[in-house]
C-alpha cells in the first residue's frame, strides 16, 4: 500500500469474505427450513398411520356388526315364535365335519322343545334358542345296554344357518358341524 491506497486484491478479498458470510447464512437458513419440514413430514406420517389404524379398527367393527346383523337375520327364522310357541329348529341334524372318530354317527333330533342326541348312547332333554345359540339341558341318559338313568348335562350349539349347527367341545376346542338331513 502506498500512501493510504488500498490495493485491488485487498478489496477483492473483503468482497469475497462478505460473499462467503452471506452464502453461509443462506445455507444455514436452508438447512434449518429443511429440518423443520422433515419434522412436519414425520408428524404428518404419524398422524396418517394413526388414522389408518383407526380406519382398520372401525372397518373391523363394521364387519363384526354386519356379521352380527346377518347372524341375527338368519337366526330370526330359527328362534322360538312366542305367538304360537313353534320352534323352527326341527328335524334331524347329522355329523358332516368330523374331527375325531367318536363323533361318527351322532345325530341331534329336535322335535317341539325336546332334543335327543343319538349315538351309541342316547341323551334326551330340552332346548331353548337364545340369539344364534341353542342351549340344551339333558335330563335322561340311556347307555348302549339300554339302562336308563337321570342325567344333568348342559350343552350349547351355534346356529350357522337354518340347515347347519356347530358344536365346539369346551374341553378340547374341537369343532363339529351338523347339517339337516
C-alpha positions as CSV (number, residue, x, y, z in Angstrom):
1,X,0.0,0.0,0.0
2,X,1.3,3.3,-1.0
3,X,0.1,6.5,0.5
4,X,-3.0,5.0,2.1
5,X,-4.3,3.4,-1.0
6,X,-6.0,0.1,-0.6
7,X,-4.9,-2.4,-3.2
8,X,-7.4,-4.1,-5.5
9,X,-6.5,-7.5,-4.1
10,X,-7.5,-6.3,-0.6
11,X,-10.8,-5.1,-1.8
12,X,-11.5,-8.3,-3.7
13,X,-10.5,-10.3,-0.5
14,X,-13.0,-8.3,1.6
15,X,-15.8,-8.7,-1.0
16,X,-15.1,-12.4,-1.2
17,X,-15.3,-12.7,2.6
18,X,-18.6,-10.8,2.6
19,X,-20.0,-13.1,-0.1
20,X,-18.8,-16.2,1.8
21,X,-20.6,-15.0,5.0
22,X,-23.8,-14.2,3.1
23,X,-23.7,-17.7,1.5
24,X,-23.1,-19.3,4.9
25,X,-26.2,-17.5,6.3
26,X,-28.3,-18.7,3.4
27,X,-27.1,-22.3,3.7
28,X,-27.8,-22.2,7.5
29,X,-31.4,-20.9,6.8
30,X,-32.0,-23.5,4.1
31,X,-30.8,-26.3,6.4
32,X,-33.0,-25.1,9.2
33,X,-36.0,-24.9,6.9
34,X,-35.3,-28.5,5.7
35,X,-35.1,-29.8,9.3
36,X,-38.4,-28.1,10.1
37,X,-40.1,-29.6,7.0
38,X,-38.7,-33.1,7.8
39,X,-40.2,-32.8,11.4
40,X,-43.5,-31.7,10.0
41,X,-43.4,-34.6,7.5
42,X,-42.7,-37.1,10.3
43,X,-45.6,-35.7,12.4
44,X,-48.0,-36.0,9.4
45,X,-46.8,-39.5,8.7
46,X,-47.5,-40.4,12.4
47,X,-51.0,-38.9,12.1
48,X,-51.6,-40.8,8.8
49,X,-50.5,-44.1,10.5
50,X,-52.8,-43.4,13.5
51,X,-55.7,-42.6,11.1
52,X,-55.0,-45.9,9.2
53,X,-55.1,-47.9,12.4
54,X,-58.3,-46.2,13.4
55,X,-59.8,-46.9,10.0
56,X,-58.8,-50.6,10.2
57,X,-60.3,-50.8,13.6
58,X,-63.5,-49.2,12.5
59,X,-63.7,-51.4,9.4
60,X,-63.3,-54.5,11.7
61,X,-66.0,-53.3,14.0
62,X,-68.3,-52.6,10.9
63,X,-67.6,-56.1,9.7
64,X,-68.4,-57.6,13.1
65,X,-71.6,-55.6,13.3
66,X,-72.5,-56.6,9.8
67,X,-71.9,-60.3,10.6
68,X,-73.9,-60.0,13.8
69,X,-76.8,-58.4,11.8
70,X,-76.6,-61.2,9.2
71,X,-76.4,-63.8,12.0
72,X,-79.4,-62.2,13.7
73,X,-81.3,-62.1,10.5
74,X,-80.7,-65.8,9.8
75,X,-81.3,-66.7,13.4
76,X,-84.7,-64.8,13.5
77,X,-86.0,-67.6,11.3
78,X,-84.7,-70.2,13.8
79,X,-85.9,-68.7,17.1
80,X,-89.0,-69.5,19.2
81,X,-92.1,-67.9,17.9
82,X,-93.8,-66.5,21.0
83,X,-97.2,-66.2,19.4
84,X,-97.7,-69.9,18.9
85,X,-94.8,-71.5,20.7
86,X,-93.5,-73.1,17.5
87,X,-89.8,-73.7,17.3
88,X,-88.4,-73.7,13.8
89,X,-85.3,-75.7,14.5
90,X,-86.9,-79.1,13.9
91,X,-85.7,-82.4,12.4
92,X,-82.5,-84.3,12.4
93,X,-79.0,-82.8,12.1
94,X,-76.2,-85.3,11.3
95,X,-72.4,-85.0,11.5
96,X,-70.8,-83.8,8.3
97,X,-67.5,-82.5,9.6
98,X,-65.8,-85.0,11.9
99,X,-62.6,-84.1,13.7
100,X,-62.4,-87.4,15.7
101,X,-63.8,-90.9,15.4
102,X,-66.0,-90.6,18.4
103,X,-68.3,-88.1,16.5
104,X,-69.3,-90.7,13.9
105,X,-73.0,-91.5,13.9
106,X,-74.0,-88.7,16.2
107,X,-77.4,-87.1,15.3
108,X,-79.3,-84.3,17.0
109,X,-83.1,-84.8,16.7
110,X,-85.2,-81.7,17.5
111,X,-88.9,-82.2,18.0
112,X,-91.0,-79.4,19.6
113,X,-88.9,-78.3,22.5
114,X,-87.3,-81.7,23.0
115,X,-83.9,-82.8,21.8
116,X,-82.3,-86.2,21.5
117,X,-78.6,-86.8,20.9
118,X,-78.3,-90.2,19.3
119,X,-75.0,-92.1,19.1
120,X,-74.0,-95.4,20.8
121,X,-75.8,-93.9,23.8
122,X,-78.9,-91.6,23.9
123,X,-79.2,-88.3,25.7
124,X,-82.6,-86.6,26.0
125,X,-83.6,-83.2,27.2
126,X,-85.0,-79.9,26.2
127,X,-83.6,-76.8,24.4
128,X,-84.0,-73.1,24.1
129,X,-82.8,-70.7,21.4
130,X,-81.1,-67.5,22.5
131,X,-79.8,-65.4,19.7
132,X,-77.7,-67.7,17.5
133,X,-77.2,-70.3,20.3
134,X,-79.2,-73.4,21.1
135,X,-78.9,-74.1,24.8
136,X,-79.6,-77.8,25.6
137,X,-80.3,-79.3,29.0
138,X,-80.1,-83.1,29.1
139,X,-82.1,-84.9,31.8
140,X,-82.2,-88.5,30.7
141,X,-79.4,-90.9,29.7
142,X,-79.6,-94.3,28.1
143,X,-76.4,-96.3,27.9
144,X,-75.6,-98.7,25.0
145,X,-77.1,-101.6,27.0
146,X,-80.4,-99.9,27.4
147,X,-80.0,-98.8,31.0
148,X,-81.8,-95.5,31.7
149,X,-80.7,-93.0,34.3
150,X,-81.4,-89.5,35.3
151,X,-78.9,-87.1,33.9
152,X,-77.9,-83.5,34.2
153,X,-75.7,-82.0,31.5
154,X,-75.8,-78.7,29.6
155,X,-74.5,-78.1,26.1
156,X,-74.5,-75.3,23.5
157,X,-74.7,-75.4,19.7
158,X,-74.2,-72.4,17.4
159,X,-76.7,-71.8,14.6
160,X,-74.7,-71.1,11.4
161,X,-77.8,-71.1,9.3
162,X,-81.2,-72.9,9.3
163,X,-79.6,-76.1,8.0
164,X,-76.2,-76.0,9.8
165,X,-75.3,-76.3,13.5
166,X,-71.8,-76.0,15.0
167,X,-70.7,-77.7,18.2
168,X,-67.4,-76.7,19.9
169,X,-66.2,-79.0,22.6
170,X,-65.3,-76.6,25.5
171,X,-62.7,-79.0,26.9
172,X,-60.8,-79.7,23.7
173,X,-61.9,-76.9,21.4
174,X,-62.7,-79.4,18.6
175,X,-65.4,-78.1,16.2
176,X,-68.0,-80.5,14.7
177,X,-70.5,-79.4,12.0
178,X,-74.0,-80.9,11.8
179,X,-76.3,-80.4,8.8
180,X,-80.1,-81.0,8.5
181,X,-81.0,-84.4,6.9
